[in-house]
Structures are given as C-alpha cells and as structure tokens.
C-alpha cells in the first residue's frame, strides 16, 4: 500500500508512520498555548521532524470536547505562517487539520499536501472540491456530533458496524468528488465513551477491508485518564500502550504529541506485529 504526499512516497505495508501534532492554538486539551506563536510552533515542528515524525499535522482550532469554533480568518492567521515556514525548511509532508475549505485552500497553497478533516468532508460543502483541485490526500475521521456536543452521552447500537457504514458512505462521497488518496480515522475520543475507544482499538482489523491507510490518534486522551486517573500531561505510558495496541491491530499511522518516545514504541510493536499482519493481508 503505497501513497504519495507531494514528492514523498510512503509504503504503508512496510512500517507504521508517525504523525506529529503541532497545535497552534491557545486552548487545545493537552498543550494549548505552548506553541501558539508562529516562531515557537515552527521550532516545535522542526524538533518533531528531527525526533522521527513522518508527517506534521498543523491545527489552528481546538477540537477538544466543548471547544468553541474559530473563524476562518483567525485560523488562517494562526496556521499559515507556520505551514509556509515548515514547508520551506522541512522535507516531510505537512497536513492541515481543519474543517474549513477556505483554510484548507490557503494551507494547501502554502505547502500542505494533506487535509485532516475531523468532519470527513461534511462540515463544509466546498471542502471536497477544494481538496480535489489541489490533488491533496484527505483524512476522513468519524465523529458523532460536533466538538461542542460529541461527549454528551454518546450511544451506539453496534459501534464497529456503525463506523464501517460511516466509512463506506464517506469513501463513496469522497471518490465521487475525485478524491482517491484517502486515510481513515475512527476518531478516538470524538463522540465515544472510554469503553467505545477501547473497543475500537481492539477491533481495528475490521477496517482493513476498505483498503486505505488507517490513522489512529490516542495521544494523551481522556479515555486513558479514565484508567490511569491522571491528567493529559501525565499519560505517556497510557499513550504508549494504546499506540502499541493500535500498531498490533493494524494502524498504519499514529498521531501523537510525544514523537521521540512513541517512535520507539512503534518500532518495537512493528517488529512484533508486521510479519503477522502482512501474512494476514496476503491470505497466508
């Protein structure tokens, strides 16, 4: 499974790739405000690349539970200087984390090559044609509700079945718009209880049938805190366990804050899981 992101080609059958998080926001759940000015955000992105990130995901609007929306102009003010500079100085692909077509359009013009859309192209009717016009890869993420409402007692009759149905529809819609380079994200923490998130991690193999790379983002999330009893800043070991489980069960990309540590987790998990996953995929 080979995918091109601009001039970079990644073979997702060979290893698990790392997406490093660069939040250019004052209010993200874990690191809000730490990289909110462009200079510090660029330094942070370059550091993550040095630590082993394969993709940098730049976001200018928090999607934590209860987050208030941000206007496109403010989002662009936050992310564009960072994307321009990182695209100039960093050889790895840049992803823009946004639900707004206007932000994606400007970010792709500034050097991003991936759109990470937590609404799976549903939040803005212009997003799909905008991404298609730029030839961008797109992350389709499942979310029940919106960031403001998603954690208000989410209920599923058949969690994995409902996610599979969602992906079938999202993929078909994206392909009708001319998008073929797709990445699927089951949306840990986005309209799911702690047990829902653990069930998704156990069941990732069910999503392999779609034939697209699978991205999983457990980093520092509250479902880990439900087990550990710790805040976001003290969930490193829990994140490591969830990342290892994701790799063992078939994730091709993990989205994380702590790149250096999670890179090592992934290397060991890959050494254990990859031969078995490749055999399963070949039917042997």
TACOR-V424551 format. One record per residue. PHI is phi as a letter, one per 30 degrees, with the letter a starting at -180 (none if undefined). OMEGA is omega in whole degrees, -180 to 180 (999 if undefined). Layout:
phi=PHI omega=OMEGA
phi=PHI omega=OMEGA
This chain:
phi=none omega=-176
phi=c omega=-179
phi=b omega=179
phi=c omega=175
phi=b omega=-170
phi=i omega=-180
phi=d omega=-175
phi=c omega=178
phi=c omega=178
phi=c omega=176
phi=c omega=-174
phi=d omega=174
phi=d omega=-173
phi=c omega=-178
phi=a omega=175
phi=c omega=-177
phi=c omega=-175
phi=c omega=171
phi=c omega=-180
phi=d omega=-174
phi=c omega=173
phi=b omega=-180
phi=c omega=178
phi=c omega=-172
phi=b omega=175
phi=d omega=-167
phi=b omega=175
phi=d omega=-169
phi=d omega=-173
phi=c omega=-173
phi=b omega=-179
phi=e omega=178
phi=j omega=-177
phi=d omega=-178
phi=b omega=-172
phi=d omega=173
phi=c omega=-173
phi=e omega=-176
phi=d omega=-179
phi=d omega=179
phi=d omega=177
phi=d omega=178
phi=e omega=180
phi=d omega=179
phi=d omega=178
phi=d omega=178
phi=d omega=178
phi=d omega=177
phi=d omega=178
phi=d omega=-179
phi=d omega=175
phi=k omega=177
phi=d omega=177
phi=c omega=178
phi=b omega=173
phi=c omega=-178
phi=c omega=-174
phi=c omega=-179
phi=b omega=-180
phi=c omega=179
phi=b omega=-180
phi=d omega=174
phi=c omega=177
phi=d omega=179
phi=e omega=179
phi=i omega=-176
phi=d omega=175
phi=d omega=179
phi=d omega=179
phi=c omega=179
phi=d omega=-178
phi=d omega=-178
phi=d omega=179
phi=d omega=179
phi=d omega=178
phi=d omega=179
phi=e omega=-178
phi=d omega=-167
phi=c omega=-172
phi=d omega=179
phi=d omega=-179
phi=d omega=-179
phi=d omega=-180
phi=e omega=-176
phi=d omega=179
phi=d omega=178
phi=d omega=179
phi=d omega=-170
phi=c omega=-170
phi=b omega=-175
phi=d omega=-175
phi=c omega=-177
phi=d omega=178
phi=c omega=177
phi=c omega=174
phi=c omega=-179
phi=c omega=-177
phi=a omega=173
phi=c omega=-174
phi=c omega=-179
phi=d omega=-179
phi=d omega=178
phi=d omega=179
phi=d omega=-179
phi=e omega=-179
phi=d omega=-179
phi=d omega=178
phi=d omega=176
phi=d omega=-179
phi=d omega=176
phi=k omega=174
phi=d omega=-179
phi=b omega=180
phi=b omega=171
phi=c omega=177
phi=c omega=-171
phi=c omega=-177
phi=d omega=177
phi=c omega=-179
phi=h omega=176
phi=i omega=-177
phi=d omega=-173
phi=d omega=-177
phi=b omega=-177
phi=d omega=179
phi=c omega=-175
phi=d omega=-177
phi=d omega=179
phi=d omega=178
phi=d omega=179
phi=d omega=-180
phi=d omega=-180
phi=d omega=179
phi=d omega=-176
phi=i omega=-175
phi=d omega=165
phi=d omega=-176
phi=b omega=172
phi=c omega=176
phi=c omega=-177
phi=c omega=174
phi=d omega=174
phi=b omega=175
phi=c omega=-177
phi=i omega=179
phi=b omega=177
phi=e omega=-179
phi=d omega=-172
phi=c omega=-165
phi=d omega=-177
phi=c omega=178
phi=d omega=176
phi=h omega=178
phi=d omega=-177
phi=b omega=176
phi=b omega=171
phi=d omega=179
phi=b omega=-171
phi=e omega=-174
phi=d omega=176
phi=d omega=179
phi=d omega=176
phi=d omega=178
phi=d omega=178
phi=d omega=178
phi=e omega=-179
phi=d omega=178
phi=e omega=-179
phi=d omega=-178
phi=d omega=178
phi=d omega=-180
phi=d omega=179
phi=d omega=179
phi=d omega=-179
phi=d omega=176
phi=d omega=179
phi=d omega=179
phi=j omega=180
phi=c omega=-179
phi=b omega=-179
phi=d omega=-174
phi=c omega=175
phi=b omega=-177
phi=c omega=180
phi=b omega=-179
phi=d omega=171
phi=i omega=175
phi=e omega=177
phi=i omega=-178
phi=c omega=-178
phi=i omega=179
phi=b omega=170
phi=d omega=177
phi=e omega=-179
phi=d omega=175
phi=e omega=-179
phi=d omega=178
phi=d omega=177
phi=d omega=177
phi=d omega=179
phi=d omega=179
phi=d omega=-168
phi=c omega=-175
phi=e omega=180
phi=e omega=180
phi=d omega=-177
phi=c omega=-179
phi=d omega=-176
phi=d omega=-179
phi=d omega=175
phi=i omega=178
phi=c omega=177
phi=e omega=-178
phi=c omega=178
phi=c omega=179
phi=b omega=-177
phi=b omega=-179
phi=c omega=-163
phi=e omega=173
phi=i omega=-171
phi=d omega=-170
phi=d omega=179
phi=d omega=174
phi=d omega=177
phi=d omega=178
phi=d omega=177
phi=c omega=-173
phi=d omega=-175
phi=i omega=-177
phi=b omega=176
phi=d omega=-176
phi=e omega=-176
phi=d omega=-176
phi=b omega=-180
phi=b omega=-178
phi=e omega=-177
phi=d omega=177
phi=d omega=176
phi=d omega=-180
phi=e omega=179
phi=d omega=-180
phi=d omega=177
phi=d omega=179
phi=d omega=179
phi=d omega=179
phi=d omega=179
phi=d omega=-178
phi=d omega=-176
phi=c omega=168
phi=j omega=177
phi=d omega=175
phi=c omega=178
phi=b omega=171
phi=c omega=-178
phi=c omega=-170
phi=b omega=172
phi=d omega=-171
phi=c omega=-170
phi=d omega=-175
phi=e omega=-178
phi=d omega=-176
phi=d omega=174
phi=e omega=180
phi=d omega=176
phi=e omega=-178
phi=d omega=-179
phi=d omega=180
phi=d omega=179
phi=d omega=177
phi=d omega=-179
phi=d omega=179
phi=d omega=-166
phi=c omega=-169
phi=e omega=-179
phi=e omega=-179
phi=d omega=-179
phi=d omega=179
phi=d omega=177
phi=d omega=180
phi=d omega=-180
phi=d omega=-179
phi=c omega=179
phi=i omega=-180
phi=c omega=999
